[in-house]
Amino acid sequence: MKIRSENRRKTLIWFAVTFAIVMACLAAGVIKTAEYNRAKHFESFTGPDLFSPESTPKGKVSIAAVPRGSTWSKLFDLNNEGLTENNYQAYTYDFTVTNDTKDEVSGFTFKLTFSNDVFLASAWNGSLEIHQNVKGGELVALIPDLRDYDPSDYPLDIFTADGESFVTMKAGDYLVYTPSSSMNAMEVPIEPYEGTTPGIIMYIAIGENIDDSVLELEYTFHRLLTSEPLFWIFAVGLVLWLIALIIAVITSFQIRKYNERHERDNEIISESIETFTGFIDAKDPYTNGHSKRVAMYTKLLAKELGYDGEDLDRIFYVALLHDCGKIGVPDNILGKPGKLTAEEFEVIKSHTVRGGEILSSFRSLKDVGEGALYHHERYDGKGYPKGLAGEDIPFIARMICVADSFDAMNTNRVYRKHLTREDIISEIESNKGRQFDPKIADVMLSLIKNKKVMIDD
């Protein structure tokens, strides 16, 4: 029972530790995903990297600003010089933001710093935060939708041509574009391997371009937990853990049923054997209970010598049956108060052989016949029935020999009273290496001295 309890405790600890590891993987995945989603990513684009449809993506998210062809032009007489020909051309710049990752882009902004003077006419699907350097200071205004721009609402430097107002952006001025998430625009989020294209219309001096302008892109991701490798480690680990738990529960249930059946079988065997040995002990009232006591002493010896579990049960049963051959010895010889004749002693001695024969068909209990057949063999070779000596005598028979002799000395017999404690100890000491295996005799002496077996007063 102690071993089963220890195994159960180890199993519970194993399941608790592995479950903690699996959940730690999930927690680490959640934390790592959250940190990844909070992190801001930055990319910078200029020249061919920005103003080319064949621009190579840099990093995880790229942007390309390609102007559409245009024939619109206007006259911008900035210094009231009396110009008569159109000198600025309108361009529609499509800023295509491409998400070349397996994660969703949850949001982005970009800052466009102009390399030369331009005039902003319109923009869509997002707001513009305008930054102008004017007379040593900075003017800043957030325009939700440049298409509805009213100059009177914002303190910005503007220029009017043909009755139309334009936001003036000098070289070094910049704008910050923030995309719209409204249902109409839906610039964000950007799905994996998809893109979005906000646009800005601006007027640039004829013959010039903004290819030296710099665009700085800032973006964040929304990575799903299922995209994190630690999540799949957790998922696989949890499935394996659950499978192991189911197997453990089923196995535990089967083992419990087996143990219950095994215990019932042991009870039946024990009761059957004890009933049988009770018939033997009943033949001689002076030795009543002898078989069970010898079995108990033998089991104690075996436990001290390192046996455990089912081996102890088997040893107990073998010892319990050691005198079964006496069933065939006449009562008048077993209970004779005086000295036995030579013929009567031979009859008594025959109980070992008879016991071995009786138990020869009892194959379900290993070595059961050895206890009955050899428990009267002596370590010095002067015992019976075969005169075996030392290690040739089966170990279980050597244990029964010591236990049997101890019980004989510790109980009243028809021909004498039981011996005193000192006499019993003296007899065992003097017969070490003669009648008894010295190692087993020492264990019995230790049991006596430590009062693990009691001597009748």
C-alpha positions in Angstrom: 0.0 0.0 0.0 2.9 2.3 0.8 4.5 1.7 -2.6 1.2 2.4 -4.4 0.7 5.6 -2.4 4.2 6.7 -3.2 3.6 6.0 -6.9 0.3 7.9 -6.8 2.1 10.9 -5.2 4.8 10.8 -7.9 2.2 10.6 -10.6 0.3 13.6 -9.2 3.5 15.6 -8.9 4.4 14.7 -12.6 1.0 15.8 -13.8 1.1 19.0 -11.8 4.6 19.9 -13.0 3.8 19.2 -16.7 0.5 21.1 -16.5 2.4 24.1 -15.0 4.9 23.9 -17.9 2.2 23.7 -20.5 0.3 26.7 -18.9 3.6 28.6 -18.6 4.0 28.2 -22.4 0.5 29.7 -22.9 1.3 32.5 -20.5 4.6 33.2 -22.2 2.8 33.1 -25.6 0.1 35.6 -24.4 2.8 38.0 -22.9 5.0 37.7 -26.0 2.1 38.4 -28.4 0.9 41.4 -26.3 4.4 42.8 -26.2 4.7 42.3 -30.0 1.4 44.0 -30.6 2.4 47.0 -28.4 5.7 47.5 -30.1 6.0 50.3 -32.7 7.9 49.6 -35.9 9.6 52.2 -38.0 10.8 52.3 -41.6 12.2 55.2 -43.6 11.9 55.7 -47.4 13.2 58.2 -49.9 14.3 58.4 -53.5 13.8 55.3 -55.6 12.7 53.3 -52.5 9.7 55.5 -52.2 8.9 57.0 -55.6 9.0 53.8 -57.8 6.4 51.2 -58.5 9.1 48.6 -58.4 10.4 49.6 -55.0 11.6 46.7 -52.9 9.8 46.4 -49.6 12.0 47.3 -46.7 11.2 45.5 -43.5 7.8 44.0 -42.8 5.7 46.8 -44.2 6.5 48.9 -47.2 5.2 52.0 -48.9 5.4 53.3 -52.5 4.3 56.8 -53.6 3.7 56.9 -57.3 2.2 59.9 -59.0 -0.6 59.5 -61.5 -0.2 61.2 -64.8 -1.9 64.7 -64.8 -2.6 67.6 -67.2 -4.0 69.9 -64.6 -2.0 73.1 -64.1 -2.4 76.4 -62.4 -0.8 79.8 -62.2 0.8 80.5 -58.9 2.1 84.1 -59.0 3.8 83.9 -55.6 5.6 87.2 -55.7 3.0 89.2 -57.7 5.2 89.3 -60.8 2.4 89.5 -63.2 2.9 85.9 -64.5 0.6 84.9 -67.3 1.4 81.2 -67.9 0.6 78.3 -65.6 3.7 77.3 -63.7 2.5 74.6 -61.3 1.2 71.1 -62.2 -1.2 69.0 -60.1 -0.2 65.4 -59.2 -2.2 62.8 -57.4 0.2 60.7 -55.2 -1.1 57.3 -54.2 0.7 56.2 -51.1 0.3 52.4 -51.3 1.0 50.8 -47.9 1.7 47.1 -48.4 1.5 44.5 -45.6 3.9 41.8 -46.6 3.6 39.8 -43.4 1.4 37.1 -41.9 0.2 39.5 -39.2 -2.5 42.1 -39.4 -1.3 45.8 -39.4 -3.5 47.3 -36.7 -2.5 50.9 -37.4 0.0 53.1 -39.2 1.0 56.7 -39.7 3.5 58.3 -42.0 5.4 61.5 -41.8 6.3 63.1 -45.2 9.0 65.8 -45.0 9.1 67.8 -48.3 12.3 68.5 -50.1 10.9 71.5 -52.0 7.9 73.7 -52.1 4.5 72.2 -52.8 0.8 73.2 -52.4 -1.7 70.7 -50.9 -5.0 70.6 -52.6 -6.8 67.5 -51.3 -6.4 64.3 -49.4 -8.8 61.4 -48.6 -9.4 58.5 -46.2 -7.5 60.0 -43.4 -6.5 63.2 -41.5 -3.4 65.4 -42.0 -1.5 67.0 -39.2 0.3 70.0 -40.9 3.6 71.4 -39.6 4.7 74.7 -41.1 7.9 76.7 -40.3 6.8 80.3 -40.5 8.9 83.3 -39.4 11.0 81.2 -37.0 8.1 79.5 -35.5 5.9 76.5 -36.2 2.3 76.4 -37.1 0.5 73.1 -36.4 -3.0 72.1 -37.3 -4.9 68.8 -37.6 -7.2 68.7 -40.6 -9.7 65.8 -40.4 -10.5 65.9 -44.1 -8.6 68.2 -46.5 -11.5 67.9 -48.9 -13.6 70.0 -46.5 -10.8 72.4 -45.7 -11.9 75.9 -44.6 -8.9 78.3 -44.3 -10.7 80.3 -41.6 -10.7 77.4 -39.3 -7.0 76.9 -39.1 -4.0 79.2 -38.4 -2.0 78.0 -41.4 -0.1 79.7 -44.2 -2.2 79.3 -47.3 -2.1 80.6 -50.9 -5.1 81.3 -53.0 -5.2 80.9 -56.8 -8.2 81.2 -59.0 -10.4 81.4 -55.9 -9.1 78.1 -54.5 -7.1 77.9 -51.3 -4.0 75.7 -51.0 -2.0 74.7 -47.9 1.6 76.0 -48.5 4.3 73.4 -47.6 7.9 74.9 -47.9 11.0 72.7 -48.1 11.5 71.2 -44.6 7.8 71.4 -43.7 6.1 68.1 -43.1 2.7 66.4 -42.7 1.6 63.4 -40.6 -1.0 61.2 -42.3 -3.3 59.2 -40.0 -5.5 56.7 -41.8 -9.2 56.4 -41.2 -10.8 53.4 -39.7 -14.4 54.4 -40.6 -16.5 52.0 -42.6 -16.4 54.3 -45.6 -12.6 54.6 -45.7 -11.4 51.5 -43.9 -7.7 52.2 -44.3 -6.9 50.1 -41.2 -6.5 47.4 -40.3 -4.5 46.0 -43.2 -4.9 42.2 -43.6 -1.9 39.9 -44.1 -0.4 40.3 -47.6 -2.9 43.1 -48.4 -2.5 46.8 -48.9 -4.3 50.2 -48.7 -3.8 53.3 -50.8 -4.5 56.7 -49.3 -4.0 59.7 -51.7 -2.9 63.3 -51.6 -3.3 65.9 -54.5 -0.5 68.5 -54.5 0.8 71.1 -56.9 4.5 71.0 -57.8 6.4 73.5 -59.9 6.6 72.4 -63.5 9.9 70.6 -64.1 10.4 69.8 -60.4 9.5 66.7 -58.3 9.6 65.7 -54.7 11.8 62.6 -55.1 14.2 63.8 -52.4 11.4 64.0 -49.8 11.6 61.6 -46.9 8.8 59.5 -45.7 8.9 57.8 -42.2 6.5 55.0 -41.7 5.3 54.0 -38.2 3.1 51.0 -37.7 1.9 48.4 -35.2 0.8 44.8 -35.6 -2.1 42.8 -34.4 -0.7 39.4 -34.2 -3.2 36.6 -33.3 -2.2 34.3 -30.4 -2.4 31.4 -32.8 0.5 32.9 -34.8 2.8 32.5 -31.8 4.8 29.3 -31.8 4.5 29.1 -28.1 0.8 28.8 -28.4 1.1 25.7 -30.6 3.7 24.2 -28.1 1.0 24.9 -25.5 -1.8 23.3 -27.6 0.2 20.2 -28.5 1.4 19.9 -24.9 -2.1 20.3 -23.5 -3.4 17.6 -25.9 -0.6 15.2 -24.9 -1.2 16.1 -21.2 -4.9 15.3 -21.6 -4.2 12.1 -23.4 -1.8 11.1 -20.7 -4.3 12.0 -18.0 -7.0 9.9 -19.7 -4.6 7.0 -19.9 -3.6 7.5 -16.3 -7.2 7.6 -15.1 -8.1 4.5 -17.1 -5.0 2.7 -16.0 -5.6 3.7 -12.4 -9.1 2.5 -12.5 -8.0 -0.8 -14.0 -5.2 -1.2 -11.5 -7.7 -0.4 -8.7 -10.0 -3.1 -10.0 -7.1 -5.5 -10.3 -5.9 -4.7 -6.8 -9.4 -5.1 -5.4 -9.8 -8.5 -7.1 -6.3 -9.4 -6.0 -7.1 -8.5 -2.4 -10.3 -10.6 -2.6 -8.3 -13.5 -4.0 -5.7 -13.1 -1.3 -8.4 -13.1 1.4 -9.9 -16.2 -0.1 -6.5 -17.9 -0.3 -5.6 -16.7 3.2 -8.9 -17.9 4.7 -8.6 -21.2 2.9 -5.1 -21.8 4.0 -5.8 -20.7 7.6 -8.8 -23.0 7.7 -6.7 -25.9 6.5 -3.8 -25.1 8.9 -6.4 -24.8 11.7 -7.3 -28.5 11.2 -3.6 -29.3 11.6 -3.1 -27.2 14.7 -6.4 -28.6 16.2 -4.8 -32.1 16.3 -2.6 -30.9 19.1 -4.1 -28.3 21.6 -0.6 -27.5 22.8 0.5 -26.2 19.4 -2.8 -24.5 18.5 -2.1 -21.3 16.5 1.5 -22.5 15.8 1.3 -22.3 12.0 0.0 -18.7 12.0 2.6 -17.5 14.5 5.4 -19.1 12.5 4.0 -17.4 9.4 4.0 -14.0 11.1 7.5 -14.4 12.5 8.8 -15.5 9.0 7.2 -12.5 7.4 8.8 -10.2 10.0 12.2 -11.8 9.2 11.6 -11.5 5.5 10.7 -7.8 5.8 13.9 -7.1 7.8 15.9 -8.9 5.1 14.6 -6.6 2.4 11.5 -8.4 1.0 8.4 -6.3 0.3 5.0 -6.2 -1.4 3.6 -9.4 -2.8 6.8 -11.4 -1.9 5.9 -10.8 1.8 2.4 -12.2 1.2 3.8 -15.2 -0.6 6.3 -15.9 2.2 3.5 -15.7 4.8 1.4 -18.3 3.0 4.4 -20.6 2.4 5.2 -20.4 6.1 1.6 -20.9 7.1 1.6 -24.3 5.3 5.0 -25.5 6.6 3.4 -28.1 8.9 0.6 -29.3 6.5 2.2 -32.8 6.4 1.2 -33.3 10.1 -2.4 -33.9 8.9 -1.3 -37.5 8.3 0.5 -38.0 11.7 -1.6 -40.0 14.2 -2.9 -37.9 17.1 -1.4 -40.2 19.7 2.1 -39.5 18.4 1.5 -35.8 18.0 0.1 -35.5 21.6 2.4 -38.0 23.3 3.7 -36.5 26.6 6.6 -38.8 26.9 9.7 -39.5 24.8 9.0 -40.8 21.3 10.3 -44.2 20.2 12.6 -44.4 17.2 9.7 -45.6 15.0 7.4 -42.8 16.3 10.1 -40.2 15.6 10.4 -41.4 12.0 6.7 -41.0 11.6 7.0 -37.4 13.0 9.9 -36.7 10.6 7.9 -38.0 7.7 5.6 -34.9 7.9 8.1 -32.9 5.9 8.0 -35.3 2.9 4.3 -35.7 3.2 3.9 -31.9 3.3 6.0 -31.5 0.2 3.9 -34.1 -1.6 0.6 -32.5 -0.5 1.8 -29.1 -1.8 3.3 -30.4 -5.1 0.1 -29.7 -7.0 -0.2 -26.2 -5.5 1.4 -24.4 -8.4 -0.2 -21.0 -8.0 2.1 -20.2 -5.0 5.8 -20.1 -5.9 8.1 -22.4 -3.8 5.2 -23.4 -1.5 6.5 -27.0 -1.2 10.0 -25.8 -0.1 8.8 -24.5 3.2 7.1 -27.8 4.1 9.8 -30.1 2.8 13.0 -28.4 4.1 12.1 -26.4 7.2 13.7 -29.1 9.4 17.0 -29.0 7.5 19.9 -27.7 9.6 22.6 -25.3 8.5 25.3 -27.8 9.5 23.7 -30.5 7.3 22.4 -32.7 10.2 18.7 -32.1 9.6 16.1 -34.0 7.7 14.7 -35.2 5.3 17.7 -34.8 2.9 20.5 -33.5 5.1 21.0 -30.3 3.1 23.5 -27.8 4.4 24.2 -24.1 4.2 23.2 -22.3 1.1 21.9 -25.5 -0.4 18.9 -25.2 1.8 16.2 -22.9 0.2 16.3 -19.4 1.8 12.6 -19.5 2.7 13.1 -22.8 4.5 16.0 -21.3 6.5 13.8 -18.4 7.6 10.9 -20.8 8.6 13.4 -22.9 10.5 14.4 -20.0 12.8 10.8 -18.9 13.1 9.5 -22.4 13.8 12.2 -23.0 16.5 11.5 -19.7 18.1 7.8 -20.4 18.4 8.6 -23.9 19.8 10.8 -22.4 22.5 8.3 -19.6 23.2 5.2 -21.8 23.8 4.2 -24.5 26.2 4.5 -28.0 24.9 3.0 -31.3 26.3 6.5 -32.3 27.4 7.8 -28.9 28.8 7.0 -25.3 29.7 8.2 -22.5 27.4 11.7 -21.2 27.8 12.6 -17.8 29.3 13.8 -14.8 27.3 17.4 -15.4 28.3 17.2 -19.1 27.4 15.7 -18.4 24.0 18.4 -15.8 23.2 21.1 -18.2 24.4 19.7 -21.1 22.3 19.6 -19.0 19.1 23.1 -17.6 19.8 24.6 -21.1 20.4 22.9 -22.6 17.3 24.1 -19.9 14.8 25.9 -21.8 12.1 24.7 -25.1 13.5 20.9 -25.3 13.3 20.4 -21.8 12.0 21.6 -19.6 9.2 23.8 -17.1 11.1 22.4 -14.1 9.2 18.8 -15.0 9.8 19.5 -15.9 13.4 21.0 -12.4 14.0 17.9 -10.8 12.5 15.7 -12.8 14.9 17.9 -11.8 17.8 17.5 -8.1 16.7 13.7 -8.5 16.6 13.7 -10.0 20.1 15.9 -7.3 21.5 13.9 -4.5 19.9 10.7 -6.2 21.1 9.3 -6.6 17.6 8.5 -10.1 18.6 7.3 -10.7 22.1 8.3 -13.5 24.5 5.7 -14.8 26.9 6.4 -14.2 30.5 
